[in-house]
Amino acid sequence: MDLKSTIRTEKLETILREQLEKQEKRIEQLEYEITQLKEYLKEKNI
């Protein structure tokens, strides 16, 4: 691999890693919201 290809690959890996981290944070947030909703529904006996 030449230098340009290596740099391009590293940039892509960085971008993909950042996107994955954002998605993981979003999943955690959604899991938290689901838990909150379940508790709310349980309290309301729905």
PyMOL Python script that loads the backbone (N, CA, C, O; Angstrom):
from pymol import cmd

cmd.read_pdbstr("""\
ATOM      1  N   MET A   1       0.845  -1.193   0.000  1.00  0.00           N
ATOM      2  CA  MET A   1       0.000   0.000   0.000  1.00  0.00           C
ATOM      3  C   MET A   1       0.881   1.244   0.000  1.00  0.00           C
ATOM      4  O   MET A   1       1.862   1.330   0.739  1.00  0.00           O
ATOM      5  N   ASP A   2       0.522   2.180  -0.821  1.00  0.00           N
ATOM      6  CA  ASP A   2       1.301   3.411  -0.831  1.00  0.00           C
ATOM      7  C   ASP A   2       0.823   4.326   0.303  1.00  0.00           C
ATOM      8  O   ASP A   2      -0.174   4.048   0.969  1.00  0.00           O
ATOM      9  N   LEU A   3       1.540   5.388   0.496  1.00  0.00           N
ATOM     10  CA  LEU A   3       1.257   6.296   1.612  1.00  0.00           C
ATOM     11  C   LEU A   3      -0.146   6.892   1.535  1.00  0.00           C
ATOM     12  O   LEU A   3      -0.843   6.978   2.546  1.00  0.00           O
ATOM     13  N   LYS A   4      -0.558   7.303   0.338  1.00  0.00           N
ATOM     14  CA  LYS A   4      -1.901   7.885   0.175  1.00  0.00           C
ATOM     15  C   LYS A   4      -2.988   6.901   0.589  1.00  0.00           C
ATOM     16  O   LYS A   4      -3.942   7.263   1.277  1.00  0.00           O
ATOM     17  N   SER A   5      -2.831   5.674   0.167  1.00  0.00           N
ATOM     18  CA  SER A   5      -3.811   4.647   0.511  1.00  0.00           C
ATOM     19  C   SER A   5      -3.840   4.407   2.017  1.00  0.00           C
ATOM     20  O   SER A   5      -4.905   4.242   2.611  1.00  0.00           O
ATOM     21  N   THR A   6      -2.680   4.391   2.613  1.00  0.00           N
ATOM     22  CA  THR A   6      -2.584   4.176   4.053  1.00  0.00           C
ATOM     23  C   THR A   6      -3.277   5.308   4.804  1.00  0.00           C
ATOM     24  O   THR A   6      -4.042   5.065   5.738  1.00  0.00           O
ATOM     25  N   ILE A   7      -3.011   6.526   4.398  1.00  0.00           N
ATOM     26  CA  ILE A   7      -3.618   7.688   5.046  1.00  0.00           C
ATOM     27  C   ILE A   7      -5.134   7.663   4.859  1.00  0.00           C
ATOM     28  O   ILE A   7      -5.882   7.917   5.803  1.00  0.00           O
ATOM     29  N   ARG A   8      -5.579   7.361   3.658  1.00  0.00           N
ATOM     30  CA  ARG A   8      -7.013   7.288   3.384  1.00  0.00           C
ATOM     31  C   ARG A   8      -7.670   6.217   4.254  1.00  0.00           C
ATOM     32  O   ARG A   8      -8.737   6.441   4.826  1.00  0.00           O
ATOM     33  N   THR A   9      -7.033   5.071   4.348  1.00  0.00           N
ATOM     34  CA  THR A   9      -7.563   3.980   5.156  1.00  0.00           C
ATOM     35  C   THR A   9      -7.641   4.388   6.624  1.00  0.00           C
ATOM     36  O   THR A   9      -8.634   4.105   7.293  1.00  0.00           O
ATOM     37  N   GLU A  10      -6.612   5.045   7.123  1.00  0.00           N
ATOM     38  CA  GLU A  10      -6.619   5.480   8.522  1.00  0.00           C
ATOM     39  C   GLU A  10      -7.711   6.513   8.776  1.00  0.00           C
ATOM     40  O   GLU A  10      -8.358   6.491   9.824  1.00  0.00           O
ATOM     41  N   LYS A  11      -7.916   7.407   7.834  1.00  0.00           N
ATOM     42  CA  LYS A  11      -8.988   8.401   7.975  1.00  0.00           C
ATOM     43  C   LYS A  11     -10.346   7.715   8.009  1.00  0.00           C
ATOM     44  O   LYS A  11     -11.198   8.053   8.830  1.00  0.00           O
ATOM     45  N   LEU A  12     -10.542   6.759   7.125  1.00  0.00           N
ATOM     46  CA  LEU A  12     -11.809   6.029   7.093  1.00  0.00           C
ATOM     47  C   LEU A  12     -12.030   5.256   8.396  1.00  0.00           C
ATOM     48  O   LEU A  12     -13.136   5.241   8.937  1.00  0.00           O
ATOM     49  N   GLU A  13     -10.982   4.623   8.889  1.00  0.00           N
ATOM     50  CA  GLU A  13     -11.094   3.889  10.149  1.00  0.00           C
ATOM     51  C   GLU A  13     -11.484   4.827  11.289  1.00  0.00           C
ATOM     52  O   GLU A  13     -12.303   4.476  12.139  1.00  0.00           O
ATOM     53  N   THR A  14     -10.898   6.009  11.300  1.00  0.00           N
ATOM     54  CA  THR A  14     -11.213   6.987  12.331  1.00  0.00           C
ATOM     55  C   THR A  14     -12.674   7.421  12.230  1.00  0.00           C
ATOM     56  O   THR A  14     -13.381   7.486  13.236  1.00  0.00           O
ATOM     57  N   ILE A  15     -13.110   7.711  11.031  1.00  0.00           N
ATOM     58  CA  ILE A  15     -14.507   8.126  10.817  1.00  0.00           C
ATOM     59  C   ILE A  15     -15.460   7.013  11.254  1.00  0.00           C
ATOM     60  O   ILE A  15     -16.445   7.270  11.948  1.00  0.00           O
ATOM     61  N   LEU A  16     -15.170   5.797  10.854  1.00  0.00           N
ATOM     62  CA  LEU A  16     -16.030   4.670  11.209  1.00  0.00           C
ATOM     63  C   LEU A  16     -16.044   4.432  12.716  1.00  0.00           C
ATOM     64  O   LEU A  16     -17.089   4.124  13.287  1.00  0.00           O
ATOM     65  N   ARG A  17     -14.901   4.571  13.350  1.00  0.00           N
ATOM     66  CA  ARG A  17     -14.814   4.400  14.801  1.00  0.00           C
ATOM     67  C   ARG A  17     -15.670   5.451  15.507  1.00  0.00           C
ATOM     68  O   ARG A  17     -16.385   5.143  16.461  1.00  0.00           O
ATOM     69  N   GLU A  18     -15.591   6.699  15.026  1.00  0.00           N
ATOM     70  CA  GLU A  18     -16.380   7.783  15.626  1.00  0.00           C
ATOM     71  C   GLU A  18     -17.872   7.528  15.438  1.00  0.00           C
ATOM     72  O   GLU A  18     -18.662   7.737  16.358  1.00  0.00           O
ATOM     73  N   GLN A  19     -18.256   7.078  14.248  1.00  0.00           N
ATOM     74  CA  GLN A  19     -19.669   6.779  13.998  1.00  0.00           C
ATOM     75  C   GLN A  19     -20.155   5.651  14.902  1.00  0.00           C
ATOM     76  O   GLN A  19     -21.262   5.703  15.437  1.00  0.00           O
ATOM     77  N   LEU A  20     -19.324   4.643  15.062  1.00  0.00           N
ATOM     78  CA  LEU A  20     -19.682   3.519  15.922  1.00  0.00           C
ATOM     79  C   LEU A  20     -19.870   3.981  17.367  1.00  0.00           C
ATOM     80  O   LEU A  20     -20.824   3.576  18.031  1.00  0.00           O
ATOM     81  N   GLU A  21     -18.975   4.817  17.845  1.00  0.00           N
ATOM     82  CA  GLU A  21     -19.100   5.345  19.206  1.00  0.00           C
ATOM     83  C   GLU A  21     -20.395   6.129  19.374  1.00  0.00           C
ATOM     84  O   GLU A  21     -21.069   5.993  20.394  1.00  0.00           O
ATOM     85  N   LYS A  22     -20.750   6.943  18.389  1.00  0.00           N
ATOM     86  CA  LYS A  22     -21.999   7.710  18.453  1.00  0.00           C
ATOM     87  C   LYS A  22     -23.194   6.764  18.486  1.00  0.00           C
ATOM     88  O   LYS A  22     -24.139   6.972  19.247  1.00  0.00           O
ATOM     89  N   GLN A  23     -23.147   5.734  17.664  1.00  0.00           N
ATOM     90  CA  GLN A  23     -24.249   4.773  17.633  1.00  0.00           C
ATOM     91  C   GLN A  23     -24.366   4.032  18.955  1.00  0.00           C
ATOM     92  O   GLN A  23     -25.472   3.781  19.434  1.00  0.00           O
ATOM     93  N   GLU A  24     -23.225   3.680  19.549  1.00  0.00           N
ATOM     94  CA  GLU A  24     -23.254   2.980  20.829  1.00  0.00           C
ATOM     95  C   GLU A  24     -23.846   3.874  21.914  1.00  0.00           C
ATOM     96  O   GLU A  24     -24.613   3.405  22.755  1.00  0.00           O
ATOM     97  N   LYS A  25     -23.494   5.157  21.900  1.00  0.00           N
ATOM     98  CA  LYS A  25     -24.067   6.091  22.870  1.00  0.00           C
ATOM     99  C   LYS A  25     -25.567   6.231  22.662  1.00  0.00           C
ATOM    100  O   LYS A  25     -26.329   6.296  23.626  1.00  0.00           O
ATOM    101  N   ARG A  26     -25.985   6.278  21.415  1.00  0.00           N
ATOM    102  CA  ARG A  26     -27.412   6.383  21.109  1.00  0.00           C
ATOM    103  C   ARG A  26     -28.145   5.140  21.591  1.00  0.00           C
ATOM    104  O   ARG A  26     -29.237   5.243  22.150  1.00  0.00           O
ATOM    105  N   ILE A  27     -27.564   3.978  21.382  1.00  0.00           N
ATOM    106  CA  ILE A  27     -28.173   2.727  21.846  1.00  0.00           C
ATOM    107  C   ILE A  27     -28.314   2.751  23.370  1.00  0.00           C
ATOM    108  O   ILE A  27     -29.357   2.371  23.903  1.00  0.00           O
ATOM    109  N   GLU A  28     -27.279   3.191  24.063  1.00  0.00           N
ATOM    110  CA  GLU A  28     -27.351   3.290  25.528  1.00  0.00           C
ATOM    111  C   GLU A  28     -28.481   4.218  25.946  1.00  0.00           C
ATOM    112  O   GLU A  28     -29.230   3.910  26.873  1.00  0.00           O
ATOM    113  N   GLN A  29     -28.606   5.348  25.268  1.00  0.00           N
ATOM    114  CA  GLN A  29     -29.673   6.303  25.577  1.00  0.00           C
ATOM    115  C   GLN A  29     -31.050   5.676  25.351  1.00  0.00           C
ATOM    116  O   GLN A  29     -31.956   5.829  26.170  1.00  0.00           O
ATOM    117  N   LEU A  30     -31.192   4.977  24.239  1.00  0.00           N
ATOM    118  CA  LEU A  30     -32.472   4.329  23.948  1.00  0.00           C
ATOM    119  C   LEU A  30     -32.788   3.234  24.970  1.00  0.00           C
ATOM    120  O   LEU A  30     -33.936   3.089  25.389  1.00  0.00           O
ATOM    121  N   GLU A  31     -31.781   2.471  25.368  1.00  0.00           N
ATOM    122  CA  GLU A  31     -32.002   1.434  26.379  1.00  0.00           C
ATOM    123  C   GLU A  31     -32.458   2.060  27.695  1.00  0.00           C
ATOM    124  O   GLU A  31     -33.333   1.526  28.376  1.00  0.00           O
ATOM    125  N   TYR A  32     -31.859   3.190  28.044  1.00  0.00           N
ATOM    126  CA  TYR A  32     -32.253   3.896  29.255  1.00  0.00           C
ATOM    127  C   TYR A  32     -33.715   4.356  29.144  1.00  0.00           C
ATOM    128  O   TYR A  32     -34.498   4.185  30.078  1.00  0.00           O
ATOM    129  N   GLU A  33     -34.069   4.935  28.002  1.00  0.00           N
ATOM    130  CA  GLU A  33     -35.434   5.417  27.804  1.00  0.00           C
ATOM    131  C   GLU A  33     -36.433   4.264  27.857  1.00  0.00           C
ATOM    132  O   GLU A  33     -37.522   4.419  28.410  1.00  0.00           O
ATOM    133  N   ILE A  34     -36.083   3.129  27.298  1.00  0.00           N
ATOM    134  CA  ILE A  34     -36.957   1.951  27.332  1.00  0.00           C
ATOM    135  C   ILE A  34     -37.168   1.516  28.779  1.00  0.00           C
ATOM    136  O   ILE A  34     -38.288   1.201  29.179  1.00  0.00           O
ATOM    137  N   THR A  35     -36.099   1.499  29.554  1.00  0.00           N
ATOM    138  CA  THR A  35     -36.204   1.116  30.959  1.00  0.00           C
ATOM    139  C   THR A  35     -37.124   2.079  31.712  1.00  0.00           C
ATOM    140  O   THR A  35     -37.966   1.657  32.504  1.00  0.00           O
ATOM    141  N   GLN A  36     -36.952   3.364  31.457  1.00  0.00           N
ATOM    142  CA  GLN A  36     -37.800   4.367  32.110  1.00  0.00           C
ATOM    143  C   GLN A  36     -39.268   4.154  31.726  1.00  0.00           C
ATOM    144  O   GLN A  36     -40.151   4.221  32.580  1.00  0.00           O
ATOM    145  N   LEU A  37     -39.519   3.901  30.465  1.00  0.00           N
ATOM    146  CA  LEU A  37     -40.895   3.675  30.015  1.00  0.00           C
ATOM    147  C   LEU A  37     -41.495   2.421  30.649  1.00  0.00           C
ATOM    148  O   LEU A  37     -42.659   2.421  31.048  1.00  0.00           O
ATOM    149  N   LYS A  38     -40.714   1.371  30.741  1.00  0.00           N
ATOM    150  CA  LYS A  38     -41.201   0.137  31.370  1.00  0.00           C
ATOM    151  C   LYS A  38     -41.587   0.393  32.817  1.00  0.00           C
ATOM    152  O   LYS A  38     -42.625  -0.078  33.282  1.00  0.00           O
ATOM    153  N   GLU A  39     -40.755   1.136  33.524  1.00  0.00           N
ATOM    154  CA  GLU A  39     -41.052   1.433  34.927  1.00  0.00           C
ATOM    155  C   GLU A  39     -42.302   2.291  35.046  1.00  0.00           C
ATOM    156  O   GLU A  39     -43.129   2.079  35.933  1.00  0.00           O
ATOM    157  N   TYR A  40     -42.432   3.246  34.159  1.00  0.00           N
ATOM    158  CA  TYR A  40     -43.618   4.108  34.161  1.00  0.00           C
ATOM    159  C   TYR A  40     -44.878   3.272  33.930  1.00  0.00           C
ATOM    160  O   TYR A  40     -45.877   3.427  34.633  1.00  0.00           O
ATOM    161  N   LEU A  41     -44.815   2.391  32.942  1.00  0.00           N
ATOM    162  CA  LEU A  41     -45.968   1.552  32.629  1.00  0.00           C
ATOM    163  C   LEU A  41     -46.297   0.609  33.786  1.00  0.00           C
ATOM    164  O   LEU A  41     -47.465   0.348  34.071  1.00  0.00           O
ATOM    165  N   LYS A  42     -45.276   0.112  34.433  1.00  0.00           N
ATOM    166  CA  LYS A  42     -45.482  -0.774  35.568  1.00  0.00           C
ATOM    167  C   LYS A  42     -46.203  -0.027  36.696  1.00  0.00           C
ATOM    168  O   LYS A  42     -47.121  -0.559  37.321  1.00  0.00           O
ATOM    169  N   GLU A  43     -45.777   1.193  36.939  1.00  0.00           N
ATOM    170  CA  GLU A  43     -46.409   2.013  37.978  1.00  0.00           C
ATOM    171  C   GLU A  43     -47.871   2.307  37.647  1.00  0.00           C
ATOM    172  O   GLU A  43     -48.717   2.375  38.539  1.00  0.00           O
ATOM    173  N   LYS A  44     -48.153   2.477  36.379  1.00  0.00           N
ATOM    174  CA  LYS A  44     -49.515   2.803  35.942  1.00  0.00           C
ATOM    175  C   LYS A  44     -50.347   1.537  35.732  1.00  0.00           C
ATOM    176  O   LYS A  44     -51.526   1.617  35.388  1.00  0.00           O
ATOM    177  N   ASN A  45     -49.741   0.383  35.937  1.00  0.00           N
ATOM    178  CA  ASN A  45     -50.416  -0.908  35.743  1.00  0.00           C
ATOM    179  C   ASN A  45     -51.003  -1.045  34.336  1.00  0.00           C
ATOM    180  O   ASN A  45     -52.152  -1.451  34.163  1.00  0.00           O
ATOM    181  N   ILE A  46     -50.214  -0.709  33.368  1.00  0.00           N
ATOM    182  CA  ILE A  46     -50.675  -0.796  31.972  1.00  0.00           C
ATOM    183  C   ILE A  46     -50.126  -2.074  31.343  1.00  0.00           C
ATOM    184  O   ILE A  46     -50.390  -2.348  30.172  1.00  0.00           O
TER     185      ILE A  46
END
""", "prot")
cmd.dss("prot")
cmd.show_as("cartoon", "prot")
cmd.util.cbc("prot")
cmd.orient("prot")
